[in-house]
């Protein structure tokens, strides 16, 4: 396998999350192939952040429309 990346053909998503690091949102996707974890993909949702590390588990958020809307909404202040 040295120098030859493993084929991702046939991979299935096990789970996906959003993660918030500082003020940026990241996608985190875990894949499996033949019942074994095969890869982990982490990407910047905005595409603006080019270098970053892996998020801590405490940074993971549920991936549902409500979570995304709450993160994207500006802070509410007094009316």
Buried (B, 14 or more C-beta within 10 A) or exposed (E): EEEEEEEEEEBEEEEEBBBBBEEEBBBBBBBBBEEEEBEEEBEBBEEEBEEBEEBEEEBBBEBEEEBBEEEEEEEEEEE
